[in-house]
Amino acid sequence: MTVHVVLPAGVDDPDTPSGGNVYDRRVCRGLAALGVAVREAAVAGAWPRPDQRARAELGRVLAEVPDGAVVLLDGLVACGVPDVLLPHADRLRLAVLVHLPLADETGLPPATAAELDAAERRVLRAARAVVATSPSAARGLVRRHGLVAQRVRTVAPGVDPAPLAPGTDGASRLLCVASVTPRKGHDLLVQALAEVADRPWTCAFVGPAPQSAHVARVRGLIAEHRLGDRVALVGPLGGEPLDRAYAAADLFVLPSRAETYGMVVAEALARGVPVLASAVPDALGDAGPLLPPEDAGALARALRRWFDDAGWRGELRASARRRRAELSTWDETARALAEVLATLRG
């Protein structure tokens, strides 16, 4: 089987890691390992709202794909440009991988969100298959866009096996791995940490922190609450440095406003690190309490209990280790995606 994969440019950029980029790269490698002939095309552009040059390049890429071919498109590239995709929907066998519904990105003006939502609906209704990264995300896409449920398939991210994290003292070293964007909720985390400033802790924010109004606000909150010596924005990490960050963590925290899966939560659980998080029901499973999004107070209360209740810390650690044994691998992810794409042939 041959699959043409269309990705946003920058998937391999170590300075801008993201769950979507990791997923794209790992499934391409996994499909190739299964004997699938993967033909990649990375298209530069300000997706999902590209300029005319990027739109023309995407159109050229699709026009060069032979009739009847299977094409897997990252939703960030595909879902905002129905005028480019739909002319090819009848002659190509299109599958769209949705990492996050476009309108769910935090901070969008309402008119922009509505425009992107409508564009995404047109694209997904024209695709022969839609791939979601979690069961809850798949159900949400069906409801949101009126899709035929049988055409929306779930292919959850995998995780690499990892040794159990030794942590530090079992309580005080906190870790958040995520790009510092509004959707990830670092501002909420700083507010919650300020409520437990009398407890002993340090917290590492690992992930890109580009110059933006939101990053400036997060830095301002850190300064306002006098947490500069306890909260470190360390930037993106990968490979062994990231492994060391997980290994040193006693607790992983992700106060996201919206997620479709939460790959970093699975990576923490793969190391047996307890998790406090919101918006990640599928990744978290029963490994801990699923906190309400947009609620710094609830996060502060959970953190206070974490520091004050040794028995609860033990329960969360045991739950994380049980969940560790349930996580799927990237090989399983690749096989599941190959099965979906195989249904599009012939």
Protein Blocks (a to p, Z undefined) as FASTA:
>chain_A
ZZdddddehklmmklgcfklmmmmmmmmmmmmnopacdddddedjdfbdcfklmmmmmmm
mmmpcghiacdddfklmmmmmmlmmmmmmmpccddddfbafklpghiafklmmmmmmmmm
mmmmmpmbdcdfbfklmmmmmmmnopafklpccdddddddddddebjnopmpccdddddd
fklommmmmmmmmmmmmpccddddeddddddfklmmmmmmmmmnopmlmpccebjaehjl
lmmmmmmpmbdcdfbfbdfkopmlmmmmmnopacddehilmlnmmnbccddehilklmmm
mmmmmmmmmmlmmmmmmmmmmmmmmpccfklmmmmmmmmmmmmgZZ
